[in-house]
Amino acid sequence: MNARRRIGIGIATLALLGGTTSGIAAAADQGAVGTRATNWHGCPAGYLCVWPKKNFKGHMQKVKANNRNLAQYGGAFRNGVRSGVNHGRSCDAALYRKTNYRSYIGIAKRGAIDGNVAGYPVQSNKWVNCR
């Protein structure tokens, strides 16, 4: 892929995800962008879903409500998220590295899908900016 196209995809992805570059809302690779419209990688409607490996590999974990302590569930929540989807019905998801909503990571916009994120643990979440 030429550099101009790669930059264009990166800019389009940032715009799509609300211009943020953290957590699940990080810029997606071309494969994740290409799957956005047609494939939620098994993530049910209304949920924030995470995977421990890039490209939606490994055991999917999902949450539907606000959670003060996701670390208790282990897996990607405790050890690091490498892929994620916000398939929430009407809200963005605020993500935190620590329990009890501490160490803010960023916002995963409703509809965000990313197959290659930084690998931060997500140990608590809140649904925000509901419409």
KEBARO-128524 format. One record per atom (N, C-alpha, C, O): x, y, z; atom name. Coordinates in Angstrom, 2 decimals, m for minus. Each point is the difference from the previous one (the first is absolute). Layout:
residues N
{atom {X, Y, Z}, "CA"},
...
//
This chain:
residues 131
{atom {0.85, m1.16, 0.00}, "N"},
{atom {m0.85, 1.16, 0.00}, "CA"},
{atom {0.90, 1.23, 0.00}, "C"},
{atom {0.97, 0.07, 0.76}, "O"},
{atom {m1.29, 0.90, m1.62}, "N"},
{atom {0.85, 1.17, m0.06}, "CA"},
{atom {m0.23, 0.90, 1.21}, "C"},
{atom {m1.03, m0.09, 0.67}, "O"},
{atom {2.01, 0.95, m0.40}, "N"},
{atom {m0.04, 0.85, 1.21}, "CA"},
{atom {m1.19, 0.94, 0.00}, "C"},
{atom {m0.62, 0.21, 1.04}, "O"},
{atom {0.27, 0.37, m2.20}, "N"},
{atom {m1.13, 0.94, m0.06}, "CA"},
{atom {m1.30, m0.71, 0.42}, "C"},
{atom {m0.79, 0.57, 0.75}, "O"},
{atom {0.57, m1.78, m1.25}, "N"},
{atom {m1.22, m0.74, 0.35}, "CA"},
{atom {m0.02, m0.36, 1.48}, "C"},
{atom {m1.03, 0.10, 0.65}, "O"},
{atom {2.19, m0.52, m0.11}, "N"},
{atom {0.09, m0.37, 1.42}, "CA"},
{atom {m0.31, 1.21, 0.87}, "C"},
{atom {m0.72, m0.13, 1.00}, "O"},
{atom {1.24, 1.30, m1.34}, "N"},
{atom {m0.27, 1.22, 0.77}, "CA"},
{atom {m1.48, 0.34, m0.10}, "C"},
{atom {m0.62, 0.37, 1.00}, "O"},
{atom {0.04, m0.49, m2.19}, "N"},
{atom {m1.43, 0.28, m0.18}, "CA"},
{atom {m0.87, m0.91, 0.84}, "C"},
{atom {m0.97, 0.46, 0.60}, "O"},
{atom {1.31, m1.74, m0.56}, "N"},
{atom {m0.75, m0.94, 0.82}, "CA"},
{atom {0.13, 0.36, 1.47}, "C"},
{atom {m0.98, m0.04, 0.74}, "O"},
{atom {2.18, 0.39, m0.30}, "N"},
{atom {0.21, 0.40, 1.40}, "CA"},
{atom {m0.81, 1.22, 0.38}, "C"},
{atom {m0.61, 0.03, 1.06}, "O"},
{atom {0.59, 0.97, m1.92}, "N"},
{atom {m0.75, 1.22, 0.27}, "CA"},
{atom {m1.49, m0.30, 0.01}, "C"},
{atom {m0.73, 0.48, 0.87}, "O"},
{atom {0.26, m1.26, m1.82}, "N"},
{atom {m1.43, m0.36, m0.04}, "CA"},
{atom {m0.39, m0.78, 1.24}, "C"},
{atom {m1.09, 0.20, 0.54}, "O"},
{atom {1.95, m1.09, m0.08}, "N"},
{atom {m0.29, m0.78, 1.19}, "CA"},
{atom {m0.08, 0.90, 1.23}, "C"},
{atom {m0.90, m0.17, 0.82}, "O"},
{atom {1.83, 1.10, m0.68}, "N"},
{atom {m0.05, 0.92, 1.14}, "CA"},
{atom {m1.29, 0.80, m0.01}, "C"},
{atom {m0.61, 0.20, 1.05}, "O"},
{atom {0.19, 0.26, m2.20}, "N"},
{atom {m1.25, 0.75, m0.09}, "CA"},
{atom {m1.18, m0.89, 0.38}, "C"},
{atom {m0.90, 0.43, 0.71}, "O"},
{atom {0.91, m1.66, m1.18}, "N"},
{atom {m1.05, m0.94, 0.28}, "CA"},
{atom {m0.11, m0.27, 1.49}, "C"},
{atom {m1.11, m0.12, 0.52}, "O"},
{atom {2.23, 0.01, 0.16}, "N"},
{atom {0.01, m0.30, 1.42}, "CA"},
{atom {m0.03, 1.24, 0.87}, "C"},
{atom {0.22, m0.10, 1.21}, "O"},
{atom {m0.48, 1.23, m1.77}, "N"},
{atom {m0.17, 1.20, 0.80}, "CA"},
{atom {1.28, 0.75, 0.26}, "C"},
{atom {0.02, 0.88, 0.86}, "O"},
{atom {1.06, m1.18, m1.57}, "N"},
{atom {1.23, 0.76, 0.13}, "CA"},
{atom {0.83, m0.35, 1.20}, "C"},
{atom {0.98, 0.71, 0.27}, "O"},
{atom {m1.29, m1.73, 0.47}, "N"},
{atom {0.79, m0.38, 1.16}, "CA"},
{atom {0.98, m1.10, m0.39}, "C"},
{atom {m0.22, m0.73, m0.96}, "O"},
{atom {1.29, 0.61, 1.72}, "N"},
{atom {1.01, m1.01, m0.32}, "CA"},
{atom {0.33, m0.87, 1.20}, "C"},
{atom {1.15, m0.39, 0.17}, "O"},
{atom {m2.13, 0.07, 0.65}, "N"},
{atom {0.31, m0.81, 1.17}, "CA"},
{atom {m0.94, m1.18, 0.11}, "C"},
{atom {m1.11, 0.02, m0.53}, "O"},
{atom {1.58, m1.06, 1.23}, "N"},
{atom {m0.82, m1.16, 0.28}, "CA"},
{atom {m0.63, m0.58, m1.25}, "C"},
{atom {0.63, m0.06, m1.05}, "O"},
{atom {m1.86, m0.37, 1.16}, "N"},
{atom {m0.70, m0.61, m1.11}, "CA"},
{atom {m0.21, 0.99, m1.12}, "C"},
{atom {m0.15, m0.40, m1.16}, "O"},
{atom {0.15, 1.68, 1.47}, "N"},
{atom {m0.24, 1.00, m1.03}, "CA"},
{atom {1.27, 0.36, m0.77}, "C"},
{atom {0.02, 1.00, m0.72}, "O"},
{atom {1.04, m1.79, 0.87}, "N"},
{atom {1.23, 0.26, m0.76}, "CA"},
{atom {m0.24, m0.23, m1.48}, "C"},
{atom {m0.93, m0.71, m0.38}, "O"},
{atom {1.77, 1.30, m0.45}, "N"},
{atom {m0.14, m0.16, m1.45}, "CA"},
{atom {0.08, m1.47, m0.39}, "C"},
{atom {0.91, m0.71, 0.43}, "O"},
{atom {m1.84, 0.28, m1.24}, "N"},
{atom {m0.08, m1.41, m0.40}, "CA"},
{atom {0.88, m0.27, m1.20}, "C"},
{atom {0.34, 0.91, m0.76}, "O"},
{atom {0.02, m2.19, 0.59}, "N"},
{atom {0.72, m0.36, m1.21}, "CA"},
{atom {m1.00, m0.17, m1.14}, "C"},
{atom {m1.21, 0.03, 0.24}, "O"},
{atom {1.68, m0.20, m1.44}, "N"},
{atom {m0.89, m0.05, m1.15}, "CA"},
{atom {m1.02, m1.13, 0.13}, "C"},
{atom {m1.16, 0.18, m0.38}, "O"},
{atom {1.55, m1.33, 0.89}, "N"},
{atom {m0.93, m1.10, 0.15}, "CA"},
{atom {m1.16, 0.35, 0.90}, "C"},
{atom {m1.14, m0.35, m0.31}, "O"},
{atom {1.39, 1.02, 1.42}, "N"},
{atom {m1.08, 0.37, 0.90}, "CA"},
{atom {m0.93, 1.00, m0.65}, "C"},
{atom {m1.21, m0.09, 0.16}, "O"},
{atom {1.76, 1.05, m0.90}, "N"},
{atom {m0.83, 0.98, m0.68}, "CA"},
{atom {m0.89, m0.70, m1.02}, "C"},
{atom {m1.19, 0.31, m0.12}, "O"},
{atom {1.75, m1.25, m0.60}, "N"},
{atom {m0.75, m0.71, m1.03}, "CA"},
{atom {m1.14, m0.83, 0.56}, "C"},
{atom {m0.97, m0.26, m0.72}, "O"},
{atom {1.05, m0.19, 1.97}, "N"},
{atom {m1.04, m0.84, 0.57}, "CA"},
{atom {m1.06, 0.80, 0.75}, "C"},
{atom {m1.01, m0.57, 0.43}, "O"},
{atom {1.21, 1.84, m0.26}, "N"},
{atom {m0.89, 0.80, 0.84}, "CA"},
{atom {m1.47, m0.11, m0.35}, "C"},
{atom {m0.83, m0.18, 0.89}, "O"},
{atom {0.49, 0.29, m2.14}, "N"},
{atom {m1.40, 0.08, m0.39}, "CA"},
{atom {m0.72, m1.34, 0.06}, "C"},
{atom {m1.22, m0.03, 0.16}, "O"},
{atom {1.92, m1.07, m0.27}, "N"},
{atom {m0.68, m1.28, m0.17}, "CA"},
{atom {0.26, m1.04, 1.08}, "C"},
{atom {m0.73, m0.99, 0.05}, "O"},
{atom {1.71, 1.16, 0.80}, "N"},
{atom {0.35, m1.08, 0.91}, "CA"},
{atom {0.39, 0.55, 1.37}, "C"},
{atom {0.96, 0.76, 0.13}, "O"},
{atom {m1.70, m1.15, 0.88}, "N"},
{atom {0.31, 0.42, 1.38}, "CA"},
{atom {0.79, m1.08, 0.72}, "C"},
{atom {0.11, 0.05, 1.22}, "O"},
{atom {0.44, m1.01, m1.94}, "N"},
{atom {0.86, m1.03, 0.59}, "CA"},
{atom {m0.66, m0.73, 1.15}, "C"},
{atom {0.66, m0.36, 0.98}, "O"},
{atom {m1.97, 0.14, m1.08}, "N"},
{atom {m0.72, m0.75, 1.03}, "CA"},
{atom {m0.42, 0.81, 1.20}, "C"},
{atom {m0.56, m0.56, 0.94}, "O"},
{atom {0.81, 1.86, m0.93}, "N"},
{atom {m0.37, 0.85, 1.14}, "CA"},
{atom {m1.50, 0.32, m0.07}, "C"},
{atom {m0.45, 0.61, m0.97}, "O"},
{atom {m0.32, m1.01, 1.97}, "N"},
{atom {m1.44, 0.25, m0.04}, "CA"},
{atom {m0.35, 1.48, 0.10}, "C"},
{atom {0.75, 0.78, 0.60}, "O"},
{atom {m1.87, m0.40, m1.17}, "N"},
{atom {m0.48, 1.39, 0.10}, "CA"},
{atom {m0.17, 0.38, 1.46}, "C"},
{atom {m0.49, m0.78, 0.81}, "O"},
{atom {0.92, 2.00, m0.48}, "N"},
{atom {m0.12, 0.51, 1.36}, "CA"},
{atom {1.22, m0.22, 0.87}, "C"},
{atom {0.00, 0.41, 1.16}, "O"},
{atom {1.04, m1.04, m1.69}, "N"},
{atom {1.16, m0.36, 0.81}, "CA"},
{atom {1.28, 0.71, m0.46}, "C"},
{atom {0.13, 0.40, m1.16}, "O"},
{atom {0.81, m0.28, 2.08}, "N"},
{atom {1.39, 0.33, m0.28}, "CA"},
{atom {0.73, m1.34, 0.09}, "C"},
{atom {m0.05, m0.67, 1.02}, "O"},
{atom {0.74, 0.30, m2.10}, "N"},
{atom {0.68, m1.30, m0.05}, "CA"},
{atom {1.49, 0.21, m0.18}, "C"},
{atom {0.43, 0.90, m0.72}, "O"},
{atom {0.37, m1.75, 1.38}, "N"},
{atom {1.45, 0.08, m0.09}, "CA"},
{atom {0.60, m1.40, m0.20}, "C"},
{atom {m0.60, m1.01, 0.36}, "O"},
{atom {1.79, 1.01, m0.96}, "N"},
{atom {0.75, m1.23, m0.24}, "CA"},
{atom {1.44, 0.19, 0.46}, "C"},
{atom {0.51, 1.12, m0.01}, "O"},
{atom {0.15, m2.20, 0.41}, "N"},
{atom {1.38, 0.10, 0.48}, "CA"},
{atom {1.04, 0.04, m1.12}, "C"},
{atom {1.18, 0.26, 0.27}, "O"},
{atom {m1.59, m0.51, m1.51}, "N"},
{atom {0.94, m0.04, m1.12}, "CA"},
{atom {m0.48, 0.92, m1.12}, "C"},
{atom {m1.18, 0.34, m0.08}, "O"},
{atom {2.12, 0.04, m0.78}, "N"},
{atom {m0.34, 0.81, m1.17}, "CA"},
{atom {m1.00, m0.72, m0.89}, "C"},
{atom {m0.11, m1.22, 0.02}, "O"},
{atom {m0.60, 2.03, m0.81}, "N"},
{atom {m0.92, m0.53, m1.00}, "CA"},
{atom {m1.07, m0.92, 0.56}, "C"},
{atom {m0.41, m0.97, m0.63}, "O"},
{atom {m0.05, 1.29, 1.85}, "N"},
{atom {m1.15, m0.66, 0.61}, "CA"},
{atom {0.22, m1.48, 0.24}, "C"},
{atom {m0.90, m0.81, m0.17}, "O"},
{atom {2.12, 0.47, 0.58}, "N"},
{atom {0.37, m1.39, 0.28}, "CA"},
{atom {0.02, m0.22, 1.51}, "C"},
{atom {0.18, 0.92, 0.79}, "O"},
{atom {m0.39, m2.18, m0.41}, "N"},
{atom {m0.01, m0.35, 1.41}, "CA"},
{atom {m1.42, 0.06, 0.55}, "C"},
{atom {m0.97, 0.15, m0.74}, "O"},
{atom {0.86, m0.26, 2.05}, "N"},
{atom {m1.30, m0.06, 0.68}, "CA"},
{atom {m0.62, 1.40, 0.11}, "C"},
{atom {0.58, 0.88, 0.64}, "O"},
{atom {m1.73, m0.67, m1.27}, "N"},
{atom {m0.70, 1.28, 0.09}, "CA"},
{atom {m0.62, 0.15, 1.39}, "C"},
{atom {m0.58, m0.94, 0.55}, "O"},
{atom {0.72, 2.15, 0.01}, "N"},
{atom {m0.68, 0.35, 1.23}, "CA"},
{atom {m0.89, 1.20, m0.30}, "C"},
{atom {0.34, 0.83, m0.84}, "O"},
{atom {m1.48, m0.72, 1.53}, "N"},
{atom {m0.94, 1.07, m0.32}, "CA"},
{atom {m0.63, 0.57, 1.26}, "C"},
{atom {m0.14, m0.68, 1.01}, "O"},
{atom {m0.23, 1.96, m1.10}, "N"},
{atom {m0.69, 0.68, 1.10}, "CA"},
{atom {m1.15, 0.81, m0.56}, "C"},
{atom {0.06, 0.49, m1.13}, "O"},
{atom {m1.12, m0.35, 1.94}, "N"},
{atom {m1.18, 0.70, m0.45}, "CA"},
{atom {m0.33, 1.19, 0.89}, "C"},
{atom {m0.77, 0.87, m0.40}, "O"},
{atom {1.31, m0.82, 1.60}, "N"},
{atom {m0.33, 1.05, 0.97}, "CA"},
{atom {1.28, 0.67, 0.48}, "C"},
{atom {1.09, m0.36, m0.42}, "O"},
{atom {m1.24, 1.35, 1.31}, "N"},
{atom {1.16, 0.60, 0.66}, "CA"},
{atom {0.62, m1.05, 0.92}, "C"},
{atom {m0.71, m0.77, 0.64}, "O"},
{atom {2.03, 0.75, m0.58}, "N"},
{atom {0.71, m1.00, 0.82}, "CA"},
{atom {1.15, 0.63, 0.74}, "C"},
{atom {0.92, 0.55, m0.62}, "O"},
{atom {m0.94, m0.62, 1.94}, "N"},
{atom {1.09, 0.53, 0.82}, "CA"},
{atom {1.20, m0.94, 0.04}, "C"},
{atom {1.13, 0.45, 0.23}, "O"},
{atom {m1.36, m1.76, m0.45}, "N"},
{atom {1.09, m0.96, 0.14}, "CA"},
{atom {m0.08, m1.10, m1.06}, "C"},
{atom {m0.56, m1.06, 0.24}, "O"},
{atom {1.12, 1.34, m1.39}, "N"},
{atom {0.09, m1.01, m1.05}, "CA"},
{atom {1.18, m0.94, 0.22}, "C"},
{atom {0.04, m1.09, m0.57}, "O"},
{atom {0.92, 1.51, 1.39}, "N"},
{atom {1.20, m0.82, 0.24}, "CA"},
{atom {m0.37, m1.36, 0.58}, "C"},
{atom {0.71, m0.98, m0.22}, "O"},
{atom {m1.81, 0.91, 0.94}, "N"},
{atom {m0.42, m1.27, 0.61}, "CA"},
{atom {m0.31, m1.08, m1.03}, "C"},
{atom {m0.01, m1.19, 0.32}, "O"},
{atom {m0.23, 1.60, m1.57}, "N"},
{atom {m0.31, m0.96, m1.05}, "CA"},
{atom {1.24, m0.49, m0.75}, "C"},
{atom {m0.10, m0.89, m0.84}, "O"},
{atom {1.27, 1.46, 1.15}, "N"},
{atom {1.25, m0.44, m0.61}, "CA"},
{atom {0.04, 0.25, m1.50}, "C"},
{atom {m0.62, 0.93, m0.49}, "O"},
{atom {1.35, m1.76, m0.23}, "N"},
{atom {0.11, 0.09, m1.45}, "CA"},
{atom {0.49, 1.36, m0.47}, "C"},
{atom {0.87, 0.61, 0.62}, "O"},
{atom {m1.44, m0.14, m1.73}, "N"},
{atom {0.41, 1.27, m0.59}, "CA"},
{atom {m0.25, 1.17, 0.94}, "C"},
{atom {0.75, 0.97, m0.01}, "O"},
{atom {m1.81, m1.05, 0.82}, "N"},
{atom {m0.28, 1.10, 0.92}, "CA"},
{atom {1.18, 0.21, 0.95}, "C"},
{atom {0.39, 1.14, 0.26}, "O"},
{atom {0.17, m2.21, 0.24}, "N"},
{atom {1.10, 0.11, 0.96}, "CA"},
{atom {1.36, 0.12, m0.69}, "C"},
{atom {0.86, 0.76, 0.44}, "O"},
{atom {m0.66, m1.50, m1.53}, "N"},
{atom {1.32, m0.12, m0.61}, "CA"},
{atom {0.26, 0.90, m1.19}, "C"},
{atom {1.16, 0.20, m0.38}, "O"},
{atom {m2.18, 0.34, m0.22}, "N"},
{atom {0.19, 0.91, m1.12}, "CA"},
{atom {m0.89, m0.33, m1.19}, "C"},
{atom {m0.08, m1.14, m0.45}, "O"},
{atom {m0.59, 2.18, m0.03}, "N"},
{atom {m0.89, m0.12, m1.14}, "CA"},
{atom {0.79, 0.27, m1.27}, "C"},
{atom {0.71, 1.01, m0.09}, "O"},
{atom {m0.81, m1.90, m0.90}, "N"},
{atom {0.69, 0.19, m1.28}, "CA"},
{atom {m0.97, 0.25, m1.16}, "C"},
{atom {0.42, 0.45, m1.06}, "O"},
{atom {m1.72, m0.75, 1.26}, "N"},
{atom {m1.03, 0.28, m1.00}, "CA"},
{atom {m1.27, 0.36, 0.75}, "C"},
{atom {m0.22, m0.44, 1.13}, "O"},
{atom {m0.62, 1.26, m1.76}, "N"},
{atom {m1.24, 0.36, 0.67}, "CA"},
{atom {m1.06, 0.55, m0.93}, "C"},
{atom {0.29, 0.50, m1.08}, "O"},
{atom {m1.54, m0.62, 1.53}, "N"},
{atom {m1.17, 0.50, m0.72}, "CA"},
{atom {m0.94, 0.64, 1.01}, "C"},
{atom {m0.31, m0.60, 1.02}, "O"},
{atom {m0.14, 1.82, m1.31}, "N"},
{atom {m1.08, 0.58, 0.79}, "CA"},
{atom {m1.28, m0.13, m0.83}, "C"},
{atom {m0.28, 0.82, m0.87}, "O"},
{atom {m0.47, m1.87, 1.16}, "N"},
{atom {m1.26, m0.25, m0.69}, "CA"},
{atom {m1.17, 0.46, 0.87}, "C"},
{atom {m1.11, m0.53, m0.08}, "O"},
{atom {1.39, 1.54, 0.91}, "N"},
{atom {m1.04, 0.57, 0.85}, "CA"},
{atom {m1.13, 0.57, m0.83}, "C"},
{atom {0.21, 0.44, m1.13}, "O"},
{atom {m1.40, m0.44, 1.68}, "N"},
{atom {m1.18, 0.48, m0.74}, "CA"},
{atom {m0.06, 1.51, m0.09}, "C"},
{atom {m0.46, 0.53, m1.01}, "O"},
{atom {0.92, 0.19, 2.04}, "N"},
{atom {m0.14, 1.46, m0.05}, "CA"},
{atom {1.09, 0.76, 0.72}, "C"},
{atom {m0.07, 1.23, 0.06}, "O"},
{atom {1.07, m1.90, 0.50}, "N"},
{atom {1.00, 0.69, 0.82}, "CA"},
{atom {1.42, m0.29, m0.46}, "C"},
{atom {0.29, m1.02, m0.62}, "O"},
{atom {0.60, 1.96, 0.96}, "N"},
{atom {1.43, m0.22, m0.10}, "CA"},
{atom {0.43, m0.70, 1.29}, "C"},
{atom {m0.76, m0.03, 0.97}, "O"},
{atom {1.95, m0.53, m0.96}, "N"},
{atom {0.51, m0.67, 1.20}, "CA"},
{atom {1.27, 0.69, 0.47}, "C"},
{atom {0.98, 0.09, m0.74}, "O"},
{atom {m1.00, 0.41, 1.98}, "N"},
{atom {1.20, 0.54, 0.62}, "CA"},
{atom {0.76, m1.18, 0.61}, "C"},
{atom {m0.58, m0.83, 0.70}, "O"},
{atom {1.88, 0.76, m0.98}, "N"},
{atom {0.82, m1.14, 0.42}, "CA"},
{atom {1.07, 0.45, 0.99}, "C"},
{atom {0.56, 1.08, m0.13}, "O"},
{atom {m0.29, m1.94, 1.11}, "N"},
{atom {0.95, 0.30, 1.06}, "CA"},
{atom {0.94, m1.17, 0.20}, "C"},
{atom {m0.42, m1.16, m0.05}, "O"},
{atom {1.70, 1.45, 0.28}, "N"},
{atom {1.01, m1.06, 0.22}, "CA"},
{atom {m0.14, m0.67, 1.35}, "C"},
{atom {0.41, m1.14, 0.17}, "O"},
{atom {m0.98, 1.86, 0.80}, "N"},
{atom {m0.10, m0.53, 1.36}, "CA"},
{atom {m1.46, m0.11, 0.42}, "C"},
{atom {m0.89, 0.60, m0.61}, "O"},
{atom {0.66, m1.36, 1.66}, "N"},
{atom {m1.34, m0.14, 0.54}, "CA"},
{atom {m0.50, 1.33, 0.56}, "C"},
{atom {0.78, 0.92, 0.22}, "O"},
{atom {m2.08, m0.85, 0.02}, "N"},
{atom {m0.65, 1.18, 0.60}, "CA"},
{atom {0.21, 1.27, m0.81}, "C"},
{atom {0.12, 1.09, 0.55}, "O"},
{atom {m0.09, m1.25, m1.87}, "N"},
{atom {0.04, 1.13, m0.94}, "CA"},
{atom {1.24, 0.88, 0.21}, "C"},
{atom {m0.09, 1.23, m0.05}, "O"},
{atom {1.23, m1.86, 0.27}, "N"},
{atom {1.27, 0.73, 0.16}, "CA"},
{atom {0.89, m0.25, m1.20}, "C"},
{atom {m0.11, m1.03, m0.65}, "O"},
{atom {0.98, 1.96, 0.37}, "N"},
{atom {0.97, m0.07, m1.10}, "CA"},
{atom {m0.71, m0.09, m1.36}, "C"},
{atom {0.05, m1.01, m0.70}, "O"},
{atom {m0.69, 2.12, 0.38}, "N"},
{atom {m0.79, 0.12, m1.23}, "CA"},
{atom {0.84, m0.29, m1.24}, "C"},
{atom {1.09, 0.55, m0.15}, "O"},
{atom {m1.60, m1.40, m0.74}, "N"},
{atom {0.66, m0.31, m1.27}, "CA"},
{atom {m0.56, 0.89, m1.10}, "C"},
{atom {0.75, 0.68, m0.70}, "O"},
{atom {m2.06, m0.69, 0.55}, "N"},
{atom {m0.65, 0.77, m1.06}, "CA"},
{atom {m1.39, m0.51, m0.27}, "C"},
{atom {m0.55, m0.80, 0.75}, "O"},
{atom {m0.01, 1.28, m1.84}, "N"},
{atom {m1.37, m0.33, m0.40}, "CA"},
{atom {0.03, m0.94, m1.20}, "C"},
{atom {0.71, 0.24, m0.98}, "O"},
{atom {m1.49, m1.30, 1.06}, "N"},
{atom {m0.27, m0.85, m1.17}, "CA"},
{atom {m1.36, 0.46, m0.53}, "C"},
{atom {m1.04, m0.30, 0.60}, "O"},
{atom {1.05, 1.02, m1.70}, "N"},
{atom {m1.24, 0.52, m0.58}, "CA"},
{atom {m0.94, m1.15, m0.38}, "C"},
{atom {0.44, m1.07, m0.40}, "O"},
{atom {m1.72, 1.32, 0.52}, "N"},
{atom {m1.00, m0.97, m0.43}, "CA"},
{atom {0.27, m0.33, m1.47}, "C"},
{atom {0.12, 0.91, m0.83}, "O"},
{atom {m0.02, m2.17, 0.51}, "N"},
{atom {0.30, m0.43, m1.37}, "CA"},
{atom {1.48, m0.21, m0.28}, "C"},
{atom {0.35, m0.48, m1.07}, "O"},
{atom {0.52, 0.82, 2.02}, "N"},
{atom {1.44, m0.18, m0.22}, "CA"},
{atom {0.33, m1.49, m0.08}, "C"},
{atom {m0.53, m0.82, 0.75}, "O"},
{atom {1.41, 0.50, m1.68}, "N"},
{atom {0.48, m1.37, m0.16}, "CA"},
{atom {1.49, 0.09, m0.32}, "C"},
{atom {0.41, 0.73, m0.89}, "O"},
{atom {0.40, m1.48, 1.64}, "N"},
{atom {1.44, 0.09, m0.17}, "CA"},
{atom {0.65, m1.34, 0.26}, "C"},
{atom {m0.14, m0.58, 1.07}, "O"},
{atom {0.86, 0.08, m2.05}, "N"},
{atom {0.66, m1.29, 0.11}, "CA"},
{atom {1.44, 0.07, 0.44}, "C"},
{atom {0.70, m1.01, m0.01}, "O"},
{atom {m0.21, 2.20, 0.41}, "N"},
{atom {1.40, 0.12, 0.39}, "CA"},
{atom {0.17, 1.19, 0.94}, "C"},
{atom {0.32, 1.11, m0.43}, "O"},
{atom {m0.55, m1.34, 1.72}, "N"},
{atom {0.13, 1.07, 0.99}, "CA"},
{atom {1.21, m0.24, 0.90}, "C"},
{atom {0.65, m1.04, m0.08}, "O"},
{atom {m0.37, 2.01, 0.93}, "N"},
{atom {1.25, 0.06, 0.75}, "CA"},
{atom {0.23, m1.13, 1.00}, "C"},
{atom {1.16, m0.28, 0.32}, "O"},
{atom {m2.17, m0.37, 0.17}, "N"},
{atom {0.21, m1.09, 0.94}, "CA"},
{atom {m0.12, 0.41, 1.45}, "C"},
{atom {0.53, m0.68, 0.88}, "O"},
{atom {m1.22, 1.79, m0.61}, "N"},
{atom {m0.22, 0.42, 1.38}, "CA"},
{atom {m1.04, m0.90, 0.67}, "C"},
{atom {m0.93, m0.46, m0.66}, "O"},
{atom {1.10, 0.20, 1.95}, "N"},
{atom {m1.09, m0.64, 0.72}, "CA"},
{atom {m1.17, 1.00, 0.07}, "C"},
{atom {0.21, 1.20, 0.09}, "O"},
{atom {m1.42, m1.70, m0.13}, "N"},
{atom {m1.20, 0.83, 0.18}, "CA"},
{atom {m0.70, m0.58, 1.22}, "C"},
{atom {m0.73, m0.99, m0.11}, "O"},
{atom {0.96, 1.62, 1.28}, "N"},
{atom {m0.49, m0.58, 1.24}, "CA"},
{atom {m1.26, 0.65, 0.53}, "C"},
{atom {m0.54, m0.43, 1.03}, "O"},
{atom {0.05, 1.47, m1.72}, "N"},
{atom {m1.33, 0.55, 0.29}, "CA"},
{atom {m0.48, 0.77, m1.22}, "C"},
{atom {0.79, 0.47, m0.81}, "O"},
{atom {m2.11, m0.34, 0.71}, "N"},
{atom {m0.60, 0.73, m1.12}, "CA"},
{atom {m1.29, 0.69, 0.44}, "C"},
{atom {m0.66, m0.44, 0.95}, "O"},
{atom {0.32, 1.53, m1.65}, "N"},
{atom {m1.27, 0.70, 0.19}, "CA"},
{atom {m0.58, 0.32, m1.36}, "C"},
{atom {0.74, 0.36, m0.91}, "O"},
{atom {m2.04, m0.48, 0.77}, "N"},
{atom {m0.69, 0.42, m1.22}, "CA"},
{atom {m0.26, 1.49, 0.12}, "C"},
{atom {m0.57, 0.45, 0.99}, "O"},
{atom {0.98, 0.32, m2.00}, "N"},
{atom {m0.10, 1.46, 0.04}, "CA"},
{atom {m0.52, 0.53, m1.35}, "C"},
{atom {m0.11, m0.74, m0.98}, "O"},
{atom {m0.21, 2.03, 0.96}, "N"},
{atom {m0.44, 0.67, m1.23}, "CA"},
{atom {m1.16, m0.73, m0.67}, "C"},
{atom {m0.05, m0.13, m1.22}, "O"},
{atom {m0.88, m0.33, 2.03}, "N"},
{atom {m1.14, m0.76, m0.52}, "CA"},
{atom {m0.94, 0.91, m0.78}, "C"},
{atom {m0.24, 1.14, 0.40}, "O"},
{atom {m0.29, m1.64, m1.52}, "N"},
{atom {m0.90, 0.79, m0.84}, "CA"},
{atom {m1.33, m0.69, m0.09}, "C"},
{atom {m0.91, 0.50, m0.67}, "O"},
//
